[in-house]
């Protein structure tokens, strides 16, 4: 009887450690994806008025994590541009690791990440 209780406790502990490890990996990937998205937004800010509406796909790796930035630029009626960036794993593009949307224009930016 005691052996059964110990085995159930060990199985639960093992599962908890596996969940923690998986969560840590997801957090690391999201943090690295955030860096990629911020880098891409910085590139677009430097381009300034040259940023044209449309969709672009660009590699944006971080260390050994192979990421791709899918950038969509939409012209707004106010003359500003809405930029949406989905950062995906190259080998598994769905679902995105991170999605960021920001409004650019006039040298100022206001944004929201999700």
MOLIN-V867948 format. One record per pair of residues at least 12 apart in sequence whose C-alpha atoms are under 8 Angstrom apart, sorted by the first residue. I is the first residue (numbers start at 0). J is the second residue. D is the distance in whole Angstrom. If there is no record, write none. Layout:
I J D
I J D
//
This chain:
28 64 8
28 96 7
29 96 6
29 97 6
31 61 6
32 61 8
32 66 7
32 86 6
32 87 8
32 96 7
32 97 6
33 97 7
34 61 8
35 59 6
35 60 7
35 61 7
35 68 7
35 86 7
36 68 7
36 84 7
36 85 8
36 86 7
36 99 7
39 68 8
44 103 7
44 106 8
47 104 7
47 106 7
48 104 8
50 72 8
51 72 7
51 74 8
52 71 7
52 72 5
52 73 5
52 74 6
52 80 8
53 71 6
53 72 5
53 73 7
54 69 7
54 70 6
54 71 4
54 72 6
55 69 6
55 70 5
55 71 7
56 68 6
56 69 5
56 70 6
57 69 7
64 88 8
65 88 6
65 89 6
65 90 8
66 86 7
66 87 6
66 88 5
66 89 5
67 86 6
67 87 5
67 88 6
67 89 6
68 84 6
68 85 6
68 86 5
68 87 7
69 84 5
69 85 5
69 86 6
69 87 8
70 82 7
70 83 6
70 84 5
70 85 7
71 83 5
71 84 6
78 104 7
79 102 7
79 103 6
79 104 5
79 105 7
80 102 6
80 103 5
80 104 6
81 100 7
81 101 6
81 102 4
81 103 6
82 100 6
82 101 5
82 102 6
82 103 7
83 98 7
83 99 6
83 100 4
83 101 6
84 98 6
84 99 5
84 100 6
85 97 6
85 98 4
85 99 7
86 98 6
97 113 7
98 112 7
98 113 6
99 111 7
99 112 4
99 113 6
100 112 6
100 113 8
//
